[in-house]
Amino acid sequence: MTHTEASLIGIAVTVVLDLWVLRTRLLTRRAYWVSYAIVLFFQLLTNEWLTSRGVFDYDDDAILGWYVGHAPVEDFFFGFSLVTWSMVWWVWWGRRGVQAETGPGPRPAVTGLTRGLVTRLATRSRRRDR
Amino acid sequence: MGHLTYVAMLVFVVVATLPLEVLLRTRVYARPLRLGLTMLCAGVPFLVWDVVAVEAGHWFFDPDLVLGLDVPFGVASLPLEEVLFFVVVPLASVLTLEAVRSVRGWTVGDEAGDRR
């Protein structure tokens, strides 16, 4: 089996795990996709750091040869699966009642700061509208 | 960076995500049992995949860009950094999910009504 085949099977297994085996259904949630997009952005940076320097390299026969920067596209399939498994199991253990209490939300200082910024931006755009 | 090239990336990920726990109160480090179980369930299968893939020759590591501490897994050994990758990535993933929940208030499916 090539890495391409293995990583595509990995995606299929991940979807089945989330939707039908563990029934966490994270793939249907906005919170998941926004989180995945953030992780993907950082994967682009960190994986480029590793692959451009050659920390690891691939057997040409095991991959398609399609690259994003220096990273083979299979890296992103593998990453999708690993990241999704992590979030799915976290939610699953929470559903089982293992340390399930949710966090209290951002610190008041952070909330105040973001709210302040939003208000300021809103006021500024309103002024511009006039 | 030489031998520190790979470990530097891992340190970056841990340091860059740490403020989420403090500022957004993600309470991921504060729930070590749930975090540990998640790392086991998500990390181990991918670690096995990694060992099998290295053994099959799908990918290989540059010994000049890792610390040189090899962890043996029977059929193949992995650099220590590659093993820690399966600790650091689940950690960063969960912190990101909890950070998004903290900021947006969106549900992820483990809220009180969904528990079994």
Interface residues (C-beta under 8 A of the other chain):
Chain A: M1 T2 H3 A6 G10 T24 R25 L26 R29 R30 A31 Y32 V34 S35 I38 V39 F42 T46 W49 L50 R53 G54 V55 F56 D57 Y58 D59 A62 I63 F78 G79 S81 L82 V83 W85 S86 M87 V88 W89 W90 V91 W92 W93 G94 R95 R96 G97 V98 Q99 A100 E101 T102 G103 P104 G105 P106 R107 V110 T114
Chain B: M1 T5 Y6 M9 F12 V13 A16 V22 L23 L24 R25 T26 R27 R31 L33 R34 L35 L37 T38 M39 C41 A42 G43 P45 F46 W49 A53 A56 G57 H58 W59 F60 F61 D62 L65 V66 E82 F86 V89 P90 A92 S93 V94 T96 L97 E98 A99 V100 R101 S102 V103 R104 G105 W106 T107 V108 G109 D110 E111 D114 R115 R116
